[in-house]
Amino acid sequence: MNTSDNSFEERNFKNKVDAADEKFKARLEARGVKYKKIGPDPKEDYVEDYWIVGLMFDLPDYIVWAEDGDIYFTEVKGTNKIKNIDYRKLENMYTRSISINKHGHKKIHVGIAYIKNPTYNSKVKWIPFEELKYKWKLSEFQEYEGETEIDGTPKYYKQLDL
């Protein structure tokens, strides 16, 4: 079974289905919502060395256009374990959205589409960055055993009450 406790290789190469991603896409398509998958998926669009390349820019998994014209920059998560690097990416997008929302004609939202136990559940919960930030401050860092960041430091995450 694919779980957040498995290694990157186990989650992405031994298991070829990203249940959370599939459930999210199915929900958008069932509702006729316009979207674009932006970030590469190691199961479908593997990009060699993406763990290095991805550090050069902040892209969400999806951009979703709501009926009211608002735009959602969305990370899809099937786990409540949020990697520090993913949180920082969301934080950067959110910071830029503040200026855009102040001066632009369209409102930008940044957050997570969370699907708890996506193998068995289809319910999508939108968690705006402001709520994520609050929950992030309440939680302690934990270390992914045997995984490191590009600079060799331990890879950290926080397990949030989502």
N, C-alpha and C positions, 0 to 999 in steps of 0.2 A: 504494500500500500504506500502511496505517496504521502509523506507527512513532512511537516516543517522541520522535524528532527533529522531527516535524511540529508546526506551531503548534496551539493549542487549537482554532481554527476548522477546520483541516484534519483533526484527529483526531476532532472531534465533529459537524461539520455536513456535510462532504463524504463521510465514511465513516459509515454508519448502523449498523454492527455493532460492538459492544464484545466482541471475541472472548474476552477473559479473563472478563468478566462472564457471558457465555453459557455458557462451559465450567464455571464455578463453579456456576451455577444447575443445569445439567444433572447435575452430579455429586451435588449435594444431593438433587435430585428422584429420581435413579436409586436412591439409598440410602434414600429415604423419610425424610430428615432434615427436621425442622421448622425453618423459617427465615423471616425477614422482611427484605425489602430496605428499608433505612431512608433512606439518602442518595439524593437525586435524581440521575438519570443524564441528562446533557445530550442523549443520543441519544433517550431515551424520555420523560423527565419534565423537560424543560428548565424551569428556574426563572430567570426574568429577574433579573439582578443577583445571582445566587447567590454570586458571588465576593465580594460585600459581605455578603449575608444570612448566608452560611455562617460568617462570622467570629464570629457571635454565639453559636454553640453548637458542641459537638464531637459529631458523629454519625458512626458507622461506615457503610460501604456496606451491611453486613449484620449482623444479630444471628442467631446460630445456636444452637439448643438441642440439646446432645448427649444421647445416650441415658442417660448417667449423671447428668443434671440440670445439668451445668455449662453456662454460657452463654459464647459466644464473640463478642466484638465484633471484627468482621473487616473490614479493608480489602482489596479485591481488586486485585491489581496484575498487569499483563501486561508490566511492564518492571522492571528493577532500578534505575531512576532514581526515587529517592524525594524528593519536594519537601520542603523545609524545613517548610513550613506543614503538610503531611500528617504529618511526623514529630512535630511539636509537638502536633498533635491526638491522635495515638496516645499520646504521652507523658502528656498530660492525662488521658486515659481510664485509662491504666495506673495513674497516681498515685491516682485515685479508687478503682480496683479494689482496691488494697491495703487500704484501710479496710473496704470491703465484704467482702472475703475474710476479714478478721480477725474481723468481727462478724456476718456474714450466714450464712444457711443454704445458699446456693448459691455456687459458686465462679465467679468471672468471669475470663475469659482475654481478653487483648488482643493482637492481632497482625495479620499479613498472610497472606493466601492468595495465594501467588505462582505464576503459571503462565507459565513461560518460553516465548516464541514461541507465544502462544495460538492463532494461526491454524493451526498445524500440530501442536500438542501439547495434550493434555488433563490431564497430570499436575499435580496441585495439591500444592504444598509449603506446609505451615503453618510460619510463622516467628513464634514468640512474641516479644513485645515485648522481653524480656530479651536475646534473641539479636540482635534488630534494633538495640538500644541499643549492644551490643558492636561490631557491624559499623559502626554509624554513627560511633563514635569513631575507627575506623581509616581513615576515608575523608575526602577533602578536598572542600570545597564547589566546585561548578561553577555557572556562570551560564547561565540560559536566555537566549539572545540575543533581544533585542527584546521581552522580557516583563518586567513589573514588578509589584510588590506594590501594594496599595492606597495606600500612603504614597509611592509613586514609586521606592522602592528596588529594586534588581535582584531578580529571582526566582531563588532558589538551589535546588539539589538536590544530592544525593550519589548517585553510582553505586556500589551496594553489591555485594559478592560474595555473591549469594544462591544 
